[in-house]
Amino acid sequence: MIKIEQLPQKEIKKGFKARFVHTLHTTLGFWEVEKGAVLPMHNHIHEQSTQVLEGKFEMTIGDETKIYEKGDLAVIPPNVIHGGVALTNCQLFDVFSPVREDYLK
């Protein structure tokens, strides 16, 4: 059993703190995001699913911008540019496939 709150927390970008679980094929990310924190537009080889657990997060995926709230889920295909901003303090849950090697450290 894994207790998420007992995993080490890392600040990946200013205002974005995460705890990670890595499986054979996926990385799970449990994020705490500060209001106003900006995730710059970027892309990566990973398929990504992001669920808002708490708060409001404005996300642009490709050329479409939407506000995601508690319970909303975004699916981001590999290599598609995306980014966003926390409109409130947020808790987000990400699933990446394949494993995010850059988050293993």
N, C-alpha and C positions, 0 to 999 in steps of 0.2 A: 504494500500500500504506500502511496505517495501523499504526503501532506503538503499542499502547494505553499502554504505560508511558511513552511520550514525550508524551502528551497532558497538558495542564495539569490539575491536580487541584484541586477546590474542596470546601471543607467546606460542605455544604448545610444540615445540621442538626448539632447537637452529636453527635459520634461517627460521622457519616455523611459520608464523603469520596467524591467521584465524579469520573470522567473521562467526557466525553460525545462522541458522534459523532451529528451531525444529518444526516439525509438529506432528500430532498424530502418524505417522508410520515411519517418515524419519528424518534424519538430513542432512541439506544442508551446505556444507562448502565452503567458498570462501577464498582461500589461496593466500598469497604472500610469495614466497619462494626465498631466497637469493642464488645466484650462489654459488655452492660448498656445500650447505647444504645437509646433508645426513639423509635419513629416514631409520633407521635400519630395517633389516628384522624382520617381526612380523606377527602375524595373529590375527584374531578376529572373533566373531560369525556373524558379519555384512556382508551382500552383499554390495559391494562398486563399484560404477562407478566413474571414474576419467576422466575429460576432460581437456586438456591443452588449456587454453585461450590465453596465451602468453608464448613464450620461448621454451626451450628444456629440457625435463626431461627424464632421463634414469631410466627405471623401470624394476625390475625383479618380475615376477609373477610365482610362482612355480619354474621351472627350465629354464624359458625362459626370456631372457633379450632383451628389445627393446628400441629404442629412440623414444619418443613421442614428437610431435611438435604441433603447433597451429592447433586446430581442431580435433586432434586425441583423441580417446576415448578408455579407458581400462576398462574392466569389470572383477572384482575380486570376485569369488565366496566366500561364507562363509568359514572360517577356512583355507584358502589357504595362505601360507607364501608369503610375498611380501615386497618390499622395493625399495629404489631408491636414486638418487642423481640429484640435479639441475645442469644441464650443463650450464645454463644461469640463470639470474633472471627469475622467472616464476610466472604466475598466473594460478592457478588450481581451478577447480570446482569439488567438490565431492558430491555424493549422497550416504548416508548410510541407510540401512534398516536392522533391526529395528533401532530406535532412539539410537544414541550414548550417553548413560547415562553419560559416563565419560566427555563428552563435555558440559553437562548442567550447570556445575559449573562456 
